[in-house]
Amino acid sequence: MTRFIEEHRQTYGVGSICRVLSIAPSAYYATVARQKNPCVRSQKDKELCDDIRRVWNNNFCVYGARKVWHQLRREGLDVARCTVERLIAGWG
């Protein structure tokens, strides 16, 4: 929806497009702000996902969250096991 509004905002304006789509203009502006400046957690998760995938791939894609977590801790990354579980669950 955000892309549609971006493409047509010069012609119709954000307010009128949001009225037709039945969404609040504030929801559109909040989404645009999040895309321009992602939260710290999202940035850390993105970096951590790269490390998790590396460990997982280096171990023939058979390690579970617990073993990946242990390997990351051995490498000096201070990360919670539940964080590793959450990020691995989000792959599928």
C-alpha positions in Angstrom: 0.0 0.0 0.0 2.8 2.3 0.8 4.3 1.9 -2.7 0.9 2.7 -4.2 0.5 5.8 -2.2 4.0 6.9 -3.1 3.3 6.5 -6.8 0.0 8.4 -6.7 0.5 11.0 -4.0 1.5 13.8 -6.3 -1.7 13.4 -8.3 -4.3 12.7 -5.6 -2.7 13.5 -2.3 -2.1 11.3 0.7 -5.3 12.2 2.5 -7.7 11.4 -0.4 -5.9 8.1 -1.2 -6.0 7.0 2.4 -9.7 7.9 2.6 -10.5 5.7 -0.4 -8.3 2.8 1.0 -9.9 3.2 4.5 -6.6 3.7 6.3 -5.4 6.5 8.5 -2.9 8.9 7.0 -0.9 8.6 10.2 -0.5 4.9 9.5 1.0 5.7 6.1 3.4 8.3 7.6 4.4 5.9 10.5 5.3 3.2 7.9 7.3 5.6 5.9 9.2 6.8 9.0 9.9 3.2 10.0 11.3 2.4 6.6 13.6 5.4 6.6 14.8 4.8 10.2 14.4 1.2 11.3 14.5 0.5 15.1 17.7 -0.7 16.8 16.3 -4.2 17.3 15.6 -4.6 13.6 19.2 -3.5 12.7 20.7 -5.9 15.3 18.5 -8.7 14.2 19.6 -8.3 10.6 23.2 -8.4 11.6 22.7 -11.4 13.9 20.8 -13.3 11.2 23.9 -13.2 9.0 25.9 -14.7 11.8 23.3 -17.3 12.6 23.1 -18.4 8.9 26.9 -18.6 8.7 27.1 -20.9 11.7 24.1 -23.0 10.5 25.6 -23.4 7.0 29.1 -24.2 8.3 27.6 -27.0 10.3 25.8 -28.7 7.3 22.5 -27.0 8.1 21.7 -29.5 10.9 22.3 -27.3 14.0 19.3 -26.3 15.9 18.9 -23.0 17.8 20.6 -24.3 20.9 23.7 -25.4 19.2 23.8 -22.3 17.0 23.5 -20.2 20.2 26.3 -22.2 21.9 28.6 -21.6 18.8 27.8 -17.9 18.7 28.7 -17.6 22.4 32.0 -19.5 21.8 32.7 -16.9 19.1 32.2 -14.1 21.6 28.8 -12.9 20.5 26.6 -12.1 23.6 23.2 -13.1 22.4 20.2 -14.7 24.2 19.1 -18.2 23.2 15.5 -17.0 22.8 16.7 -14.4 20.3 18.4 -17.1 18.2 15.2 -19.2 18.4 13.0 -16.3 17.3 15.2 -15.4 14.3 15.5 -19.0 13.2 11.7 -19.5 13.5 11.3 -16.4 11.2 13.2 -18.1 8.3 10.3 -20.4 7.4 
